[in-house]
């Protein structure tokens, strides 16, 4: 009888994803309190809160790229995640259009996962070290594309032509038209480059035979959250809103 080899689970990756998920839930809960229930908390609109939010997003996107070479049924997973993003867009447009999510993080990650099915064979020909350096470099160079510049955060280097910021298709790519609005906007560029940085980092670590460092379990409950991050992501906002609404009706805030 042939022996069945169980695919390795890298528990530390689940743990990192679980920690990011807990931070995301906390961040979104405060977002609801500030923007829906009008809680007066100026810190949430500060640079510190922005860094917190960006750290959560960077972790999810980089980790999604890192895990890409490790999983199976990648095309199916990519399609499920992309459709999850489409569901969130449809629901927010129907229920709360003023807080709509268009081209949110699930749409981005699903798109990246599907694109990897097309380009993986060519990307594997690139040195993992060169791929890491190039991907991080391109991400930092294009971070401000949405605002019309090549640059990173407070540093703008080259003004982009205004004519390419035209419609929803260009918004999906990273060039939003005037008036475009989304409460959770992650265009293909620059974020594809961060996803690719994770992808090449995974190959670099595998090439150095260091993946075993990620196998040991550290905190089982958090790792469980990480393993079910997609399902929790899809459900967390309705659950948070229901709890906050109940507390609000009780006059707690």
Kinemage of the C-alpha trace (Angstrom):
@kinemage 1
@onewidth
@group {chain A} dominant
@subgroup {mainchain}
@vectorlist {calphas} color= white
{ca unk a 1} P 0.000 0.000 0.000
{ca unk a 2} L 1.345 3.441 -0.910
{ca unk a 3} L 2.161 5.675 2.018
{ca unk a 4} L 0.280 8.981 2.059
{ca unk a 5} L 2.453 11.943 2.958
{ca unk a 6} L 0.591 14.661 4.815
{ca unk a 7} L 1.449 18.166 3.646
{ca unk a 8} L 3.416 20.112 6.235
{ca unk a 9} L 1.670 22.892 8.103
{ca unk a 10} L 3.774 25.897 9.006
{ca unk a 11} L 2.148 26.832 12.300
{ca unk a 12} L 4.109 30.040 12.824
{ca unk a 13} L 2.669 31.435 9.589
{ca unk a 14} L -0.828 30.739 10.925
{ca unk a 15} L 0.188 32.475 14.149
{ca unk a 16} L 1.408 35.594 12.341
{ca unk a 17} L -1.792 35.664 10.303
{ca unk a 18} L -3.846 35.201 13.479
{ca unk a 19} L -2.130 38.132 15.203
{ca unk a 20} L -2.754 40.309 12.138
{ca unk a 21} L -6.384 39.187 12.130
{ca unk a 22} L -6.872 40.170 15.785
{ca unk a 23} L -5.339 43.571 15.056
{ca unk a 24} L -7.621 43.979 12.043
{ca unk a 25} L -10.721 43.150 14.103
{ca unk a 26} L -9.697 45.704 16.736
{ca unk a 27} L -8.976 48.327 14.079
{ca unk a 28} L -12.315 47.808 12.337
{ca unk a 29} L -14.206 47.860 15.628
{ca unk a 30} L -12.723 51.258 16.429
{ca unk a 31} L -13.473 52.393 12.848
{ca unk a 32} L -17.151 51.586 13.411
{ca unk a 33} L -17.155 53.421 16.741
{ca unk a 34} L -15.506 56.532 15.272
{ca unk a 35} L -17.236 56.792 11.880
{ca unk a 36} L -20.616 55.167 12.497
{ca unk a 37} L -21.251 55.881 16.192
{ca unk a 38} L -19.298 59.166 16.195
{ca unk a 39} L -16.962 58.328 19.058
{ca unk a 40} L -14.616 61.294 19.501
{ca unk a 41} L -11.128 59.777 19.458
{ca unk a 42} L -8.628 61.952 17.624
{ca unk a 43} L -5.788 59.436 17.970
{ca unk a 44} L -7.549 57.120 15.540
{ca unk a 45} L -7.014 59.722 12.818
{ca unk a 46} L -3.353 60.205 13.719
{ca unk a 47} L -0.118 59.023 12.118
{ca unk a 48} L 0.178 56.290 14.746
{ca unk a 49} L -3.184 54.796 13.809
{ca unk a 50} L -2.238 54.974 10.123
{ca unk a 51} L 0.985 53.053 10.802
{ca unk a 52} L -1.033 50.454 12.737
{ca unk a 53} L -3.461 50.056 9.819
{ca unk a 54} L -0.671 49.830 7.260
{ca unk a 55} L 1.162 47.241 9.340
{ca unk a 56} L -1.923 45.018 9.328
{ca unk a 57} L -2.372 45.363 5.567
{ca unk a 58} L 1.299 44.827 4.748
{ca unk a 59} L 1.327 41.668 6.863
{ca unk a 60} L -1.702 40.142 5.149
{ca unk a 61} L -0.517 40.925 1.617
{ca unk a 62} L 3.120 39.913 2.150
{ca unk a 63} L 2.061 36.722 3.947
{ca unk a 64} L -0.381 35.845 1.164
{ca unk a 65} L 2.465 36.040 -1.334
{ca unk a 66} L 4.736 34.044 0.972
{ca unk a 67} L 2.174 31.250 1.353
{ca unk a 68} L 1.420 31.080 -2.377
{ca unk a 69} L 4.140 28.540 -3.234
{ca unk a 70} L 3.247 26.401 -0.197
{ca unk a 71} L -0.420 25.643 -0.789
{ca unk a 72} L -2.413 23.461 -3.140
{ca unk a 73} L -5.456 24.205 -5.309
{ca unk a 74} L -4.140 27.745 -5.704
{ca unk a 75} L -6.472 28.596 -8.589
{ca unk a 76} L -9.515 27.564 -6.579
{ca unk a 77} L -8.349 29.492 -3.515
{ca unk a 78} L -7.660 32.573 -5.592
{ca unk a 79} L -11.102 32.455 -7.146
{ca unk a 80} L -12.797 32.021 -3.747
{ca unk a 81} L -10.926 34.987 -2.286
{ca unk a 82} L -11.661 37.156 -5.340
{ca unk a 83} L -15.364 36.280 -5.170
{ca unk a 84} L -15.314 37.059 -1.448
{ca unk a 85} L -14.130 40.549 -2.352
{ca unk a 86} L -16.923 40.847 -4.915
{ca unk a 87} L -19.493 39.872 -2.265
{ca unk a 88} L -18.186 42.555 0.105
{ca unk a 89} L -18.357 45.148 -2.676
{ca unk a 90} L -21.934 44.179 -3.576
{ca unk a 91} L -23.128 44.174 0.045
{ca unk a 92} L -21.566 47.527 0.927
{ca unk a 93} L -22.913 49.149 -2.237
{ca unk a 94} L -26.400 47.868 -1.414
{ca unk a 95} L -26.458 48.441 2.368
{ca unk a 96} L -24.052 51.319 3.055
{ca unk a 97} L -23.009 52.988 -0.209
{ca unk a 98} L -21.473 55.894 1.711
{ca unk a 99} L -18.990 53.384 3.191
{ca unk a 100} L -18.620 51.221 0.105
{ca unk a 101} L -15.672 48.895 -0.459
{ca unk a 102} L -14.505 48.854 -4.089
{ca unk a 103} L -11.313 46.960 -4.945
{ca unk a 104} L -10.709 46.010 -1.324
{ca unk a 105} L -7.968 43.790 0.056
{ca unk a 106} L -9.724 40.514 -0.813
{ca unk a 107} L -10.116 41.588 -4.438
{ca unk a 108} L -6.419 42.403 -4.506
{ca unk a 109} L -5.221 39.157 -2.894
{ca unk a 110} L -7.540 37.054 -5.052
{ca unk a 111} L -6.272 38.837 -8.168
{ca unk a 112} L -2.648 38.276 -7.172
{ca unk a 113} L -3.256 34.590 -6.481
{ca unk a 114} L -4.895 34.110 -9.875
{ca unk a 115} L -2.152 36.027 -11.676
{ca unk a 116} L 0.422 33.766 -10.069
{ca unk a 117} L -1.151 30.821 -11.865
{ca unk a 118} L -0.298 32.527 -15.141
{ca unk a 119} L 3.180 33.838 -14.381
{ca unk a 120} L 4.578 31.371 -11.834
{ca unk a 121} L 6.597 29.366 -14.370
{ca unk a 122} L 8.410 32.516 -15.511
{ca unk a 123} L 8.879 33.933 -12.005
{ca unk a 124} L 10.577 30.721 -10.906
{ca unk a 125} L 13.360 31.471 -13.387
{ca unk a 126} L 14.268 34.637 -11.474
{ca unk a 127} L 16.780 34.419 -8.651
{ca unk a 128} L 14.860 34.584 -5.366
{ca unk a 129} L 17.291 37.155 -3.932
{ca unk a 130} L 16.977 39.361 -7.033
{ca unk a 131} L 13.215 38.899 -7.001
{ca unk a 132} L 12.996 39.989 -3.361
{ca unk a 133} L 15.123 43.070 -3.928
{ca unk a 134} L 13.321 44.034 -7.132
{ca unk a 135} L 9.844 43.513 -5.676
{ca unk a 136} L 10.533 45.522 -2.536
{ca unk a 137} L 12.190 48.230 -4.621
{ca unk a 138} L 9.242 48.478 -7.024
{ca unk a 139} L 6.782 48.552 -4.138
{ca unk a 140} L 8.555 51.431 -2.448
{ca unk a 141} L 8.915 53.269 -5.783
{ca unk a 142} L 5.218 52.932 -6.679
{ca unk a 143} L 3.604 53.201 -3.224
{ca unk a 144} L 2.071 56.613 -4.040
{ca unk a 145} L 0.668 55.695 -7.466
{ca unk a 146} L -2.896 56.100 -6.189
{ca unk a 147} L -2.145 59.740 -5.384
{ca unk a 148} L -0.604 60.405 -8.796
{ca unk a 149} L 3.070 60.032 -7.988
{ca unk a 150} L 5.999 57.668 -8.045
{ca unk a 151} L 7.227 57.757 -4.469
{ca unk a 152} L 6.790 56.363 -0.971
{ca unk a 153} L 4.524 57.882 1.679
{ca unk a 154} L 5.784 61.448 2.339
{ca unk a 155} L 8.335 61.352 -0.478
{ca unk a 156} L 7.120 62.016 -4.030
{ca unk a 157} L 9.619 61.767 -6.875
{ca unk a 158} L 7.882 61.795 -10.271
{ca unk a 159} L 4.423 63.133 -11.155
{ca unk a 160} L 2.350 60.630 -13.142
{ca unk a 161} L 0.386 61.742 -16.266
{ca unk a 162} L -3.132 62.742 -15.222
{ca unk a 163} L -4.610 61.188 -18.370
{ca unk a 164} L -4.089 57.621 -17.126
{ca unk a 165} L -6.380 58.216 -14.108
{ca unk a 166} L -9.571 57.661 -16.050
{ca unk a 167} L -12.103 55.002 -15.003
{ca unk a 168} L -12.835 51.924 -12.886
{ca unk a 169} L -10.431 49.759 -14.869
{ca unk a 170} L -7.555 52.149 -14.274
{ca unk a 171} L -8.641 52.387 -10.614
{ca unk a 172} L -8.356 48.605 -10.338
{ca unk a 173} L -4.821 48.833 -11.756
{ca unk a 174} L -3.824 51.675 -9.414
{ca unk a 175} L -4.818 54.867 -11.233
{ca unk a 176} L -8.183 55.961 -9.720
{ca unk a 177} L -10.265 58.485 -11.616
{ca unk a 178} L -11.201 61.810 -9.971
{ca unk a 179} L -14.018 61.247 -7.495
{ca unk a 180} L -13.279 57.575 -6.953
{ca unk a 181} L -14.029 56.532 -3.364
{ca unk a 182} L -13.620 53.345 -1.381
{ca unk a 183} L -13.191 52.832 2.359
{ca unk a 184} L -10.853 49.894 1.664
{ca unk a 185} L -8.869 50.416 -1.528
{ca unk a 186} L -6.004 48.143 -2.587
{ca unk a 187} L -5.251 48.410 -6.278
{ca unk a 188} L -3.179 45.882 -8.206
{ca unk a 189} L -0.249 48.301 -8.280
{ca unk a 190} L 1.633 48.940 -6.065
{ca unk a 191} L 0.396 46.068 -3.868
{ca unk a 192} L 1.192 43.277 -6.334
{ca unk a 193} L 4.860 44.074 -5.736
{ca unk a 194} L 4.481 43.499 -1.969
{ca unk a 195} L 2.730 40.187 -2.720
{ca unk a 196} L 5.634 39.241 -5.004
{ca unk a 197} L 8.117 40.220 -2.290
{ca unk a 198} L 6.460 37.612 -0.077
{ca unk a 199} L 6.526 35.072 -2.903
{ca unk a 200} L 10.255 35.508 -3.523
{ca unk a 201} L 11.008 35.572 0.220
{ca unk a 202} L 9.391 32.155 0.536
{ca unk a 203} L 11.550 30.771 -2.263
{ca unk a 204} L 14.653 32.334 -0.705
{ca unk a 205} L 13.968 30.648 2.646
{ca unk a 206} L 13.147 27.334 0.965
{ca unk a 207} L 16.362 27.490 -1.022
{ca unk a 208} L 18.248 27.868 2.251
{ca unk a 209} L 16.379 24.893 3.770
{ca unk a 210} L 15.126 27.024 6.654
{ca unk a 211} L 11.370 26.387 6.403
{ca unk a 212} L 11.503 24.028 9.402
{ca unk a 213} L 11.894 27.119 11.591
{ca unk a 214} L 8.247 27.934 10.801
{ca unk a 215} L 6.794 24.535 11.695
{ca unk a 216} L 6.658 24.588 15.501
{ca unk a 217} L 3.396 25.623 17.121
{ca unk a 218} L 3.564 28.484 19.636
{ca unk a 219} L 0.014 29.622 20.418
{ca unk a 220} L -2.704 27.241 19.240
{ca unk a 221} L -5.793 29.527 19.582
{ca unk a 222} L -4.153 32.302 17.546
{ca unk a 223} L -2.963 29.789 14.946
{ca unk a 224} L -6.517 28.461 14.690
{ca unk a 225} L -7.684 31.983 13.879
{ca unk a 226} L -4.983 32.222 11.240
{ca unk a 227} L -6.091 28.981 9.597
{ca unk a 228} L -9.646 30.328 9.308
{ca unk a 229} L -8.771 33.919 8.420
{ca unk a 230} L -10.877 34.081 5.255
{ca unk a 231} L -14.082 32.926 6.954
{ca unk a 232} L -13.475 35.253 9.899
{ca unk a 233} L -12.736 38.162 7.575
{ca unk a 234} L -16.023 37.643 5.755
{ca unk a 235} L -18.014 37.553 9.004
{ca unk a 236} L -16.217 39.901 11.372
{ca unk a 237} L -17.747 43.234 10.306
{ca unk a 238} L -21.424 42.121 10.535
{ca unk a 239} L -20.697 40.534 13.921
{ca unk a 240} L -18.873 43.629 15.200
{ca unk a 241} L -21.666 45.896 13.976
{ca unk a 242} L -24.357 43.732 15.600
{ca unk a 243} L -22.539 43.785 18.955
{ca unk a 244} L -21.893 47.521 18.821
{ca unk a 245} L -25.485 48.238 17.823
{ca unk a 246} L -26.753 46.162 20.752
{ca unk a 247} L -24.468 47.995 23.156
{ca unk a 248} L -25.505 51.349 21.657
{ca unk a 249} L -29.177 50.565 22.141
{ca unk a 250} L -28.435 49.712 25.755
{ca unk a 251} L -27.049 53.211 26.156
{ca unk a 252} L -23.530 52.062 26.964
{ca unk a 253} L -22.072 54.717 24.647
